[in-house]
């Protein structure tokens, strides 16, 4: 009987610790970390979009130059 009571007591204590959840301080830390991650992702996306725009602009300039050269060749 003592074993059963001990097992039930240990299970109850363990369940009560789990049920408490994180403290307000821990929740605030988790929210701050989540905000930092979101900001980091947004900055990375913005930086990547800038790089993509630069490549697209460069490709557009090459195509424009090639088109102009081809047009001049056809005119001759």
N, C-alpha and C positions, 0 to 999 in steps of 0.2 A: 504494500500500500504506500509505503514511503517513496518507492521509486516512481509510482504513478503520480503522486503529489508533486514530487520534485520535477518530473518531466512537464507537468502542467504548469507549474510555477515558472520554469525556464521558458516555456513557450509563451506564456503570458507576458513576461518581461521583455522578451525579444519582440513580440508583436507590438508592445506599447512603444518601444523605441522606433520601430518602423513607422508607426502611425503618426508620430510627431511631425515628421517631414522637416524640411529645411527651415532654419530660422529666418527672420526678416532680414538680417544682415546677409545671410547666404543668398536669399532671393535677390537682394539689391545687387550683389556681386554678379550673379548669373545674368541679370538684366543688363548690367553695364558691359559684361563680356559679350552678350548677344549684340548689343549696339555697336561695339567695336568691330565685331565680325562683319556685320551688315555694312558698316562704313568702309571697311577694307575691301569688301566685295564690290561695292559701288565704285570705289576709287580704281580698282583693277579694271572694271568694265569700261569706265570712262577713258582710262589710259589706252586700253585695247581699241576702243572705238576711234580714238585719235590716231593711232597707228594705222588702222584700216583706212581711215579717210586719207591719210598721207599716201598710202599705196594706191588708192583709187585715183587720187589727183595726179599722181605720177604716171599711172597707166593712161589716164585720159590725155595728159600732155603728150605722151609718146604716140598715142593713136592720132591725135590732132596733127602732130608734126608729120607723121607718116601719110596721113590723108592729104595734107597740103603738098607734100612732095609728090605724091601720086597724081594729084590734080595738075601740078606744074608739068609733070612728065607727059600727061595726056594732052595738054595744051600745045606742046611743042610739036 
